[in-house]
Amino acid sequence: MRRRLGGLIFDAVFSSPMQRAVRTAEIAGFPNPEFTPLLREFDYGEYEGITSAEIRARNPGWELFRDGCPGGETPAQVYARALEFIQLCQAKGGRVLVFAHGHILRAVAAAWLRLDITAAGGLQLDVATLNRLRDDADHGRLLAMWNAP
Protein backbone atom coordinates (compact mmCIF):
# COMPACT_ATOMS: atom_id res chain seq x y z
CA MET A 1 0.00 0.00 0.00
CA ARG A 2 1.45 3.34 -1.03
CA ARG A 3 1.60 6.12 1.55
CA ARG A 4 2.05 9.84 1.14
CA LEU A 5 4.03 12.38 3.17
CA GLY A 6 3.82 15.86 1.74
CA GLY A 7 4.71 15.51 -1.93
CA LEU A 8 6.48 12.17 -1.48
CA ILE A 9 4.89 8.80 -2.03
CA PHE A 10 6.31 5.74 -0.27
CA ASP A 11 5.86 2.21 -1.52
CA ALA A 12 6.54 0.78 1.94
CA VAL A 13 6.85 2.06 5.51
CA PHE A 14 8.87 -0.03 7.96
CA SER A 15 9.45 0.29 11.68
CA SER A 16 11.36 -1.45 14.39
CA PRO A 17 8.87 -3.23 16.64
CA MET A 18 10.22 -1.29 19.63
CA GLN A 19 7.76 1.21 21.11
CA ARG A 20 9.89 4.34 20.62
CA ALA A 21 10.17 3.71 16.88
CA VAL A 22 6.48 2.82 16.59
CA ARG A 23 5.55 6.01 18.45
CA THR A 24 7.77 8.11 16.19
CA ALA A 25 6.07 6.60 13.15
CA GLU A 26 2.67 7.48 14.64
CA ILE A 27 3.73 11.07 15.37
CA ALA A 28 4.99 11.39 11.78
CA GLY A 29 1.59 10.28 10.47
CA PHE A 30 2.29 6.59 9.83
CA PRO A 31 0.29 4.74 12.49
CA ASN A 32 0.47 1.33 10.77
CA PRO A 33 4.01 0.67 9.57
CA GLU A 34 5.18 -2.82 8.69
CA PHE A 35 7.22 -4.15 11.61
CA THR A 36 10.48 -5.97 11.05
CA PRO A 37 12.88 -7.35 13.64
CA LEU A 38 15.67 -6.50 11.18
CA LEU A 39 15.38 -2.90 12.44
CA ARG A 40 15.65 -3.67 16.15
CA GLU A 41 18.45 -1.90 17.97
CA PHE A 42 21.87 -3.47 18.54
CA ASP A 43 21.63 -6.21 21.20
CA TYR A 44 23.93 -4.92 23.94
CA GLY A 45 23.90 -8.17 25.90
CA GLU A 46 25.81 -7.64 29.15
CA TYR A 47 26.14 -3.94 28.34
CA GLU A 48 22.37 -3.34 28.13
CA GLY A 49 21.29 -0.39 30.27
CA ILE A 50 24.71 1.14 30.85
CA THR A 51 26.27 4.13 29.12
CA SER A 52 29.16 4.05 26.67
CA ALA A 53 31.28 5.86 29.28
CA GLU A 54 30.53 3.10 31.82
CA ILE A 55 31.38 0.44 29.24
CA ARG A 56 34.70 2.14 28.45
CA ALA A 57 35.49 2.34 32.17
CA ARG A 58 35.22 -1.47 32.23
CA ASN A 59 36.73 -2.01 28.80
CA PRO A 60 39.01 0.90 27.75
CA GLY A 61 39.10 1.46 24.00
CA TRP A 62 35.80 -0.35 23.41
CA GLU A 63 34.03 0.54 20.15
CA LEU A 64 30.57 -0.83 19.43
CA PHE A 65 31.02 -1.35 15.69
CA ARG A 66 34.41 -2.99 16.13
CA ASP A 67 33.98 -4.98 19.34
CA GLY A 68 30.27 -5.68 19.70
CA CYS A 69 28.87 -6.65 23.08
CA PRO A 70 29.53 -9.69 25.25
CA GLY A 71 26.41 -11.80 25.40
CA GLY A 72 24.88 -9.64 22.66
CA GLU A 73 25.42 -9.12 18.96
CA THR A 74 28.66 -8.95 17.07
CA PRO A 75 29.22 -6.22 14.49
CA ALA A 76 29.09 -8.93 11.79
CA GLN A 77 25.63 -10.01 12.97
CA VAL A 78 24.33 -6.43 12.89
CA TYR A 79 25.86 -5.91 9.44
CA ALA A 80 24.13 -9.08 8.21
CA ARG A 81 20.79 -7.73 9.50
CA ALA A 82 21.46 -4.43 7.73
CA LEU A 83 22.16 -6.24 4.46
CA GLU A 84 19.02 -8.32 4.86
CA PHE A 85 16.99 -5.16 5.47
CA ILE A 86 18.40 -3.59 2.31
CA GLN A 87 17.33 -6.69 0.37
CA LEU A 88 13.84 -6.40 1.87
CA CYS A 89 13.63 -2.78 0.73
CA GLN A 90 14.84 -3.63 -2.76
CA ALA A 91 12.18 -6.33 -3.01
CA LYS A 92 9.52 -3.69 -2.26
CA GLY A 93 10.82 -1.45 -5.05
CA GLY A 94 10.41 2.30 -5.06
CA ARG A 95 10.66 4.58 -2.04
CA VAL A 96 10.82 3.14 1.46
CA LEU A 97 10.38 5.07 4.71
CA VAL A 98 11.99 3.68 7.87
CA PHE A 99 11.56 4.36 11.59
CA ALA A 100 14.27 2.77 13.69
CA HIS A 101 17.22 3.32 16.03
CA GLY A 102 20.56 5.03 15.66
CA HIS A 103 22.92 2.09 15.67
CA ILE A 104 21.01 -0.08 13.21
CA LEU A 105 20.43 2.90 10.92
CA ARG A 106 24.16 3.64 10.96
CA ALA A 107 24.81 -0.02 10.09
CA VAL A 108 22.27 0.16 7.24
CA ALA A 109 24.02 3.26 5.85
CA ALA A 110 27.43 1.53 5.99
CA ALA A 111 25.99 -1.57 4.31
CA TRP A 112 24.22 0.55 1.68
CA LEU A 113 27.52 2.20 0.80
CA ARG A 114 29.25 -1.21 0.82
CA LEU A 115 31.61 -0.06 3.58
CA ASP A 116 32.96 -2.13 6.43
CA ILE A 117 30.71 -2.11 9.50
CA THR A 118 33.36 -0.14 11.42
CA ALA A 119 32.56 2.86 9.17
CA ALA A 120 29.20 3.11 10.96
CA GLY A 121 31.09 4.36 14.02
CA GLY A 122 31.98 7.53 12.10
CA LEU A 123 28.40 8.39 11.18
CA GLN A 124 26.95 10.71 13.81
CA LEU A 125 23.21 10.26 14.02
CA ASP A 126 21.09 12.38 16.32
CA VAL A 127 17.52 11.61 17.36
CA ALA A 128 14.61 12.79 15.21
CA THR A 129 16.71 13.40 12.12
CA LEU A 130 16.17 12.62 8.47
CA ASN A 131 18.46 10.54 6.32
CA ARG A 132 18.24 9.59 2.69
CA LEU A 133 19.96 6.72 0.94
CA ARG A 134 19.38 6.45 -2.76
CA ASP A 135 20.48 4.60 -5.84
CA ASP A 136 21.65 6.80 -8.70
CA ALA A 137 21.90 5.50 -12.26
CA ASP A 138 25.21 7.31 -12.84
CA HIS A 139 26.88 7.09 -9.43
CA GLY A 140 25.44 4.01 -7.72
CA ARG A 141 24.53 3.99 -4.06
CA LEU A 142 24.61 7.40 -2.41
CA LEU A 143 24.24 8.88 1.02
CA ALA A 144 22.10 11.76 -0.24
CA MET A 145 21.23 13.29 3.15
CA TRP A 146 22.43 12.47 6.65
CA ASN A 147 21.51 13.67 10.14
CA ALA A 148 19.32 16.49 8.86
CA PRO A 149 17.02 18.15 11.44
KASULFEN-V230684 format. One record per residue. N is the residue number from 1. RES is the residue in three letters. PHI is phi in whole degrees, 0 to 359 (NA if undefined). Layout:
((N/RES/PHI) (N/RES/PHI))
This chain:
((1/MET/NA) (2/ARG/280) (3/ARG/231) (4/ARG/244) (5/LEU/223) (6/GLY/59) (7/GLY/270) (8/LEU/261) (9/ILE/247) (10/PHE/248) (11/ASP/277) (12/ALA/204) (13/VAL/231) (14/PHE/246) (15/SER/216) (16/SER/298) (17/PRO/284) (18/MET/288) (19/GLN/306) (20/ARG/295) (21/ALA/287) (22/VAL/299) (23/ARG/295) (24/THR/297) (25/ALA/299) (26/GLU/299) (27/ILE/300) (28/ALA/282) (29/GLY/98) (30/PHE/235) (31/PRO/287) (32/ASN/229) (33/PRO/288) (34/GLU/276) (35/PHE/275) (36/THR/218) (37/PRO/292) (38/LEU/298) (39/LEU/263) (40/ARG/295) (41/GLU/291) (42/PHE/310) (43/ASP/280) (44/TYR/278) (45/GLY/52) (46/GLU/295) (47/TYR/268) (48/GLU/301) (49/GLY/87) (50/ILE/241) (51/THR/281) (52/SER/301) (53/ALA/297) (54/GLU/293) (55/ILE/296) (56/ARG/292) (57/ALA/293) (58/ARG/280) (59/ASN/223) (60/PRO/306) (61/GLY/84) (62/TRP/300) (63/GLU/226) (64/LEU/307) (65/PHE/280) (66/ARG/254) (67/ASP/257) (68/GLY/68) (69/CYS/224) (70/PRO/298) (71/GLY/78) (72/GLY/239) (73/GLU/272) (74/THR/270) (75/PRO/303) (76/ALA/296) (77/GLN/293) (78/VAL/293) (79/TYR/297) (80/ALA/297) (81/ARG/297) (82/ALA/298) (83/LEU/297) (84/GLU/295) (85/PHE/295) (86/ILE/300) (87/GLN/298) (88/LEU/299) (89/CYS/296) (90/GLN/297) (91/ALA/294) (92/LYS/288) (93/GLY/71) (94/GLY/74) (95/ARG/275) (96/VAL/232) (97/LEU/251) (98/VAL/229) (99/PHE/239) (100/ALA/204) (101/HIS/241) (102/GLY/307) (103/HIS/291) (104/ILE/290) (105/LEU/294) (106/ARG/295) (107/ALA/294) (108/VAL/297) (109/ALA/298) (110/ALA/298) (111/ALA/294) (112/TRP/302) (113/LEU/277) (114/ARG/60) (115/LEU/262) (116/ASP/296) (117/ILE/303) (118/THR/297) (119/ALA/296) (120/ALA/300) (121/GLY/296) (122/GLY/265) (123/LEU/256) (124/GLN/294) (125/LEU/219) (126/ASP/274) (127/VAL/288) (128/ALA/56) (129/THR/245) (130/LEU/252) (131/ASN/220) (132/ARG/223) (133/LEU/252) (134/ARG/213) (135/ASP/254) (136/ASP/248) (137/ALA/300) (138/ASP/270) (139/HIS/242) (140/GLY/80) (141/ARG/286) (142/LEU/233) (143/LEU/264) (144/ALA/279) (145/MET/204) (146/TRP/215) (147/ASN/59) (148/ALA/275) (149/PRO/292))
